Amino acid sequence: MLKKLLLVATALGLLLTGPFVQAHHGWSSYDADQPLTLEVPLQSVNYRNPHADVSIEHDGRTWQVILAPISRLQSRGLPEADLTEGKTVTIVGYPRKDGTAEIRAERIIIDGRTIELR
């Protein structure tokens, strides 16, 4: 009986945590051999956990740029009010290896300030 209860609890735990694990971005998915430096206006901003992100236009596509957790952004001097749609920023980061229009940002340069994200 205890084995069945443990098996059911484990299965339920996996079902409940699966979407959260899948949503996390593993850094090995990004190509560190192909650094990008893009000066672009922000199309949209999502200042939320687990990672803030912005979208940009690059090479005729809309790209999602993964920033850092909000606590790190704030502690390094990048509050939500500094990230606004239409503001031009410089993003330095790495594209996904699989061709998905997504970038892992290492740093963002905004209003003359360089914020290291990792």
C-alpha positions in Angstrom: 0.0 0.0 0.0 2.8 2.4 0.9 4.5 1.7 -2.5 1.3 2.5 -4.4 0.9 5.7 -2.4 4.5 6.7 -3.1 4.1 5.9 -6.8 0.9 8.0 -7.1 2.5 10.9 -5.2 5.5 10.8 -7.5 3.4 10.7 -10.6 1.2 13.6 -9.4 4.3 15.6 -8.5 5.8 15.1 -12.0 2.5 16.1 -13.6 2.3 19.3 -11.6 5.9 20.3 -12.1 6.4 19.3 -15.7 5.1 22.6 -17.2 7.4 24.6 -15.0 10.5 22.6 -15.9 9.7 22.7 -19.6 9.3 26.5 -19.4 12.8 27.0 -18.0 15.4 27.9 -20.6 18.5 25.6 -20.4 21.5 27.6 -21.4 23.0 24.8 -23.4 20.3 25.5 -26.0 22.1 28.7 -27.0 25.0 29.1 -29.4 27.8 30.9 -27.5 29.9 30.7 -30.6 27.5 33.1 -32.4 27.4 36.2 -30.3 24.9 38.9 -31.5 25.1 42.6 -30.7 21.8 44.3 -31.8 20.8 47.9 -31.3 17.0 47.8 -31.6 13.8 49.3 -30.3 11.9 47.2 -27.8 8.6 45.9 -29.3 7.2 44.5 -26.0 8.3 44.1 -22.4 7.4 41.3 -19.9 8.9 42.2 -16.5 8.0 39.0 -14.7 9.5 35.9 -13.2 11.1 33.4 -13.8 12.9 35.7 -16.3 12.0 39.0 -17.7 11.9 39.1 -21.5 11.5 41.6 -24.3 10.7 41.1 -28.0 12.5 42.8 -30.8 12.5 42.8 -34.6 15.7 41.3 -36.2 16.2 39.9 -39.7 12.5 40.2 -40.6 11.4 38.1 -37.5 10.1 38.9 -34.1 12.7 37.6 -31.5 12.1 36.9 -27.8 15.1 38.0 -25.7 15.4 36.3 -22.4 16.8 38.7 -19.8 17.3 37.8 -16.1 15.1 37.3 -13.0 13.5 40.5 -11.8 15.5 40.4 -8.5 18.8 40.4 -10.5 17.6 43.2 -12.9 16.7 45.4 -9.9 19.8 44.7 -7.9 22.0 45.5 -11.0 20.1 48.8 -11.6 17.5 47.9 -14.2 14.0 48.7 -12.8 10.9 48.0 -14.8 10.4 51.7 -15.6 13.6 51.7 -17.7 12.3 49.0 -20.1 9.6 50.6 -22.2 8.2 49.7 -25.6 9.8 51.7 -28.3 13.0 52.5 -26.4 16.2 51.7 -28.3 18.6 49.4 -26.5 21.7 47.4 -27.3 21.4 43.7 -26.6 24.4 41.4 -26.5 23.6 37.7 -26.4 23.4 34.3 -28.1 20.7 32.8 -30.4 19.2 29.4 -29.9 20.9 26.6 -31.7 17.7 25.2 -33.1 16.9 28.4 -35.1 14.0 29.4 -32.9 13.8 33.2 -32.8 15.1 33.5 -29.2 18.2 35.1 -27.7 19.8 34.6 -24.3 20.9 38.1 -23.3 24.3 38.4 -21.5 24.0 42.2 -21.2 21.8 45.1 -22.1 23.0 48.6 -22.7 20.3 51.2 -21.9 20.5 54.9 -21.5 24.3 54.7 -21.6 24.5 52.1 -18.8 25.7 48.5 -19.3 23.8 46.0 -17.2 25.4 42.5 -16.9 22.6 39.9 -16.7 24.5 36.7 -15.9 
